[in-house]
Amino acid sequence: MSEAVELGRAVTGEELPLTATDPTALAAELAALGWDADRLAELRTARMAAHEPWPFPIGVEEVRGFGFARFSARLAELREVLGLSGRADRAPATSRKPDRDEQRLLADRPPHWG
């Protein structure tokens, strides 16, 4: 697969016929295929609410061919162009109050805090 296809799979979870090498052009190709920034933001929110990973994990063998650092950098550039580079806040995993040990750990402060 091409790097563009794998980047598209990372953000959409689907194999799409993508060819662009520039992040802006790749975002335009995604939008032309129905995956604009708003739809991708909705997908990201839904997956995170369901405690599923986003971007979608890409296999080690696929990424090895491009280089891990290069692929990560290109994915970060694409997410920046799409406006999805920031942290997505999640609701706490549980609504229960911390138990006694958790409260002690939460109250613990380093000595230099006085």
N, C-alpha and C positions, 0 to 999 in steps of 0.2 A: 504494500500500500504506500501511497505517497504521504509525505508529511502533512500536506493540506487535508487529506482524508482523515488522518489520525487526529489532527487538531479539531476537525469538525466532529469526529466521534467523541472526543473528550468533552466538548461543550453541549452536544445534542444527544449523545448516546446512540446515534444512527450512523450508518455508513452512507455518506453523501458524495456525489460526483463533484468534488472540489479540486481546483487546480491552482488557485492563486498562491503566491509566495509572500506577498505583502499582507500584513495584518489588516489594513484598511480594505484592501481588495477582497480578502478572505471574508471579512465581515459583510461586505456587499454581496458576495456570492451566497453566503448563508441567508441573508435577507431575501434575496431573489428566490431562494428555495423555501421560503416561509419561516425561516428561523431568524427573525429580527431581534433586536436587543430586548424588547419588551417580552416577547415569548420566551427567550432564554432566561430572563430574570424570573418569570413565573415558574419555569422549570426548576431553576435553582432553588427558589423559595419552597416549592412543593417537595423537592427531594430532601432538603435540609429539615423541613418539618416532619418528614417521615424518617429522619435519622439515616438517610442514605447519602452516599458520597456525591459531591459535585465539585469540580468537574468529574466526569465519569473516569474510572481507572482505565488506563491503557496498559496492555500487556508489556512485560519487560522486553520480550523479543522484538516487538514492534518499535519500541522506543530506542532500543540498543542500536538499531540501524541508523538513526538520526543523531544519536548522542543524547544522553540524559540531560545535560546542562542546556544544550541547544533547544531541545524540545520544551523543557521547562520555561526557558526564556521566551520562546515563541508563543507558548500558551499564555504566559503572563502578558505579553504584548497584545495578543488577541483579546484577552479579558479586559485590558485597559481600553482598547478601542471600543469594545462593546459596553463599557461602563459597568463591568462586573468584577472589577479588581478589588473592591473593598471587601471588608469582612461582613458576612451576613449574620446578623444577630439571631440567636436561637432562644427559645423559651427555656427556662431551667428544666433539667431532666425530670425533676420531681417537685412537687409543691409542699413536701413535708418540711417541718422545721428541723434544723440541725440537732443531732443528739448531743449529749454532754461532751463527748470527746471531740466532735466536730466544732462545737462552740469554743472549746479550749483552743483548738488549732486556729480558728478564725480570730480569736482575741490575742493570740501570741504576737508579740512585737519584738523586734531586735533590741538589744540593750541600748544602742545609741538613740532610740526613740524616746528615751527617758522614762 
